[in-house]
Amino acid sequence: MTDLAQAIARFPEGYSEGLYQGRRYRIEKTTHTAGRSVKLYARDLGGTDVISLNLYHLGSGDIAKPCEMPLAKVQAFVLGVTPVPRSA
């Protein structure tokens, strides 16, 4: 499993929040096809920044497909975001 796939795995399924570069993001993770496909979508709650990625787990390895943005931007976010615990 790649570093990117391991970092995505730490996000819970569904809705969560995280801090990245001093901004709070809404993060949504959905898993499809028996875990072989993961979609990650994040939006800056105070602005317009968006992160969107599809990650495919194949027999030959993981393939990351960012949605209309550089892979480096997605990697920096996923590896650098700090999850925010949900309030009770």
C-alpha positions as YAML, in Angstrom:
chain: A
units: angstrom
residues:
- id: 1
  name: MET
  ca: [0.00, 0.00, 0.00]
- id: 2
  name: THR
  ca: [1.36, 3.43, -0.91]
- id: 3
  name: ASP
  ca: [1.86, 6.27, 1.58]
- id: 4
  name: LEU
  ca: [-1.08, 8.06, -0.04]
- id: 5
  name: ALA
  ca: [-3.35, 5.01, 0.34]
- id: 6
  name: GLN
  ca: [-2.28, 4.60, 3.99]
- id: 7
  name: ALA
  ca: [-3.01, 8.27, 4.70]
- id: 8
  name: ILE
  ca: [-6.45, 8.03, 3.07]
- id: 9
  name: ALA
  ca: [-7.20, 4.88, 5.10]
- id: 10
  name: ARG
  ca: [-6.97, 6.88, 8.35]
- id: 11
  name: PHE
  ca: [-10.03, 8.95, 7.39]
- id: 12
  name: PRO
  ca: [-13.33, 7.49, 8.55]
- id: 13
  name: GLU
  ca: [-15.94, 6.48, 6.00]
- id: 14
  name: GLY
  ca: [-18.39, 9.33, 5.41]
- id: 15
  name: TYR
  ca: [-18.00, 12.82, 6.85]
- id: 16
  name: SER
  ca: [-15.11, 14.16, 8.92]
- id: 17
  name: GLU
  ca: [-13.19, 17.41, 9.31]
- id: 18
  name: GLY
  ca: [-9.52, 18.31, 9.27]
- id: 19
  name: LEU
  ca: [-7.12, 21.23, 9.56]
- id: 20
  name: TYR
  ca: [-4.71, 22.02, 6.76]
- id: 21
  name: GLN
  ca: [-2.52, 25.12, 6.50]
- id: 22
  name: GLY
  ca: [-4.56, 26.83, 9.20]
- id: 23
  name: ARG
  ca: [-7.92, 26.22, 7.48]
- id: 24
  name: ARG
  ca: [-10.71, 23.82, 8.39]
- id: 25
  name: TYR
  ca: [-11.87, 21.35, 5.71]
- id: 26
  name: ARG
  ca: [-14.96, 19.20, 5.37]
- id: 27
  name: ILE
  ca: [-13.78, 15.75, 4.21]
- id: 28
  name: GLU
  ca: [-15.94, 13.06, 2.66]
- id: 29
  name: LYS
  ca: [-14.66, 9.57, 1.98]
- id: 30
  name: THR
  ca: [-16.64, 6.88, 0.21]
- id: 31
  name: THR
  ca: [-15.48, 3.37, -0.59]
- id: 32
  name: HIS
  ca: [-16.83, 1.40, -3.56]
- id: 33
  name: THR
  ca: [-16.44, -1.99, -5.28]
- id: 34
  name: ALA
  ca: [-15.60, -3.99, -2.16]
- id: 35
  name: GLY
  ca: [-12.82, -1.58, -1.16]
- id: 36
  name: ARG
  ca: [-11.09, -1.46, -4.54]
- id: 37
  name: SER
  ca: [-12.08, 2.17, -5.17]
- id: 38
  name: VAL
  ca: [-12.01, 5.11, -2.76]
- id: 39
  name: LYS
  ca: [-13.25, 8.65, -3.42]
- id: 40
  name: LEU
  ca: [-11.96, 11.49, -1.25]
- id: 41
  name: TYR
  ca: [-13.46, 14.97, -1.49]
- id: 42
  name: ALA
  ca: [-12.53, 17.91, 0.74]
- id: 43
  name: ARG
  ca: [-13.71, 21.52, 0.73]
- id: 44
  name: ASP
  ca: [-12.30, 24.48, 2.62]
- id: 45
  name: LEU
  ca: [-15.12, 25.54, 4.97]
- id: 46
  name: GLY
  ca: [-14.06, 29.18, 4.90]
- id: 47
  name: GLY
  ca: [-13.09, 29.51, 1.26]
- id: 48
  name: THR
  ca: [-13.13, 27.94, -2.16]
- id: 49
  name: ASP
  ca: [-10.30, 25.39, -2.10]
- id: 50
  name: VAL
  ca: [-11.29, 21.86, -3.13]
- id: 51
  name: ILE
  ca: [-9.44, 18.53, -3.06]
- id: 52
  name: SER
  ca: [-10.84, 15.60, -5.06]
- id: 53
  name: LEU
  ca: [-9.30, 12.22, -5.73]
- id: 54
  name: ASN
  ca: [-10.21, 8.70, -6.80]
- id: 55
  name: LEU
  ca: [-7.86, 5.97, -5.59]
- id: 56
  name: TYR
  ca: [-7.98, 2.53, -7.18]
- id: 57
  name: HIS
  ca: [-6.48, -0.54, -5.49]
- id: 58
  name: LEU
  ca: [-5.39, -2.90, -8.28]
- id: 59
  name: GLY
  ca: [-3.45, -6.14, -8.20]
- id: 60
  name: SER
  ca: [-0.46, -4.29, -9.62]
- id: 61
  name: GLY
  ca: [-0.65, -1.50, -7.01]
- id: 62
  name: ASP
  ca: [-2.53, 1.69, -6.24]
- id: 63
  name: ILE
  ca: [-3.44, 4.25, -8.88]
- id: 64
  name: ALA
  ca: [-4.35, 7.79, -7.81]
- id: 65
  name: LYS
  ca: [-6.51, 9.87, -10.16]
- id: 66
  name: PRO
  ca: [-6.95, 13.45, -8.97]
- id: 67
  name: CYS
  ca: [-9.96, 15.31, -10.36]
- id: 68
  name: GLU
  ca: [-8.82, 18.36, -12.36]
- id: 69
  name: MET
  ca: [-5.86, 19.22, -10.13]
- id: 70
  name: PRO
  ca: [-2.22, 18.21, -9.81]
- id: 71
  name: LEU
  ca: [-1.48, 15.01, -7.91]
- id: 72
  name: ALA
  ca: [1.10, 16.93, -5.85]
- id: 73
  name: LYS
  ca: [-1.67, 19.17, -4.45]
- id: 74
  name: VAL
  ca: [-3.72, 16.14, -3.40]
- id: 75
  name: GLN
  ca: [-0.71, 14.38, -1.87]
- id: 76
  name: ALA
  ca: [0.29, 17.48, 0.11]
- id: 77
  name: PHE
  ca: [-3.24, 17.76, 1.51]
- id: 78
  name: VAL
  ca: [-3.77, 14.08, 2.34]
- id: 79
  name: LEU
  ca: [-0.33, 13.71, 3.95]
- id: 80
  name: GLY
  ca: [-0.51, 17.08, 5.75]
- id: 81
  name: VAL
  ca: [-4.09, 17.36, 7.01]
- id: 82
  name: THR
  ca: [-4.72, 16.87, 10.73]
- id: 83
  name: PRO
  ca: [-8.03, 15.16, 11.54]
- id: 84
  name: VAL
  ca: [-10.31, 17.09, 13.90]
- id: 85
  name: PRO
  ca: [-12.06, 14.85, 16.46]
- id: 86
  name: ARG
  ca: [-15.86, 14.98, 16.33]
- id: 87
  name: SER
  ca: [-17.55, 16.67, 19.27]
- id: 88
  name: ALA
  ca: [-19.78, 14.55, 21.46]
...
